[in-house]
Amino acid sequence: MPRAAAKTKTIEETFGELETILGKLESGESSLEESFKYYEAGIKLVKSCEKQIDKVEKQILVLNEDGGDHDE
């Protein structure tokens, strides 16, 4: 049975998760293994966020190119 597609997180949700992870890392209460897992999860979130931001930037560039004709 196919798995349902995972909902893509918003940039804001991703940043929220990153803040949570940073809080856990900065608290100093995690073991080395836990800290590594938090770090790894954080890196994945950063990469996901970068992809989302790149996508939005490309959309803005396209809109700016198409939007230049509205002033005429």
N, C-alpha and C positions, 0 to 999 in steps of 0.2 A: 504494500500500500504506500503510495507516494506521500512524502512529508509535506505539510503545508509550508508555503513560502514564509520565511521569517520576515516580520515587519521591519522595514528599514527605520532606524532611529533617526530622529531629527538631530541637527547639529547641537541644539540646546540640550537634548537628552544626553548626547555623547559627552558634552562638556560637564554636565552634572555628574556623570559616572566618573569622569577623570578627576573631578574635585573630590569625590568620595575616596577614590584610590589614593590620591595625594595625601588626604587626611590620614588614611591608615598608614601610609609609608612614613609620614612625618611624625606620627605619634611615637614611633620607636618601640611599640609594644608587640610587633609581629616578629616571628622567627625569621631566620634567613630564608628558609624555604617559602614561607608565606610572602615575604617581601619580594622574592623573585617572581612568584606567581602574580602578585599585584603589578609589578613592573612589566611583566609580559602582557598582561591584560591591558595595561595603560598604553603600551606601544601599539597594540592592535587597535585600540580606540583612536589614537592619534592618526594612524594610517587611514582609518575609516573616515575620520573627520577631514583629513587632507583631500581625500577623493571627493567628498561631498562639496568642499569649498571650491575645488578645481572645477567641478561640474557647474556650480553656481556662477563662477567667474566666466566660464565659457558662455553660459546663457546671457550674462550681462553684456559680454562683447558682441554677441549676435544681436541683442536688442539695441545696443548703441549703433551698430552698423545699419540696422533696419530703421531705427528711430530717427536717423539724420534727415530723412525725407519729410518729416512732419512740419518743419519750420518753413517750408516753401509754400 
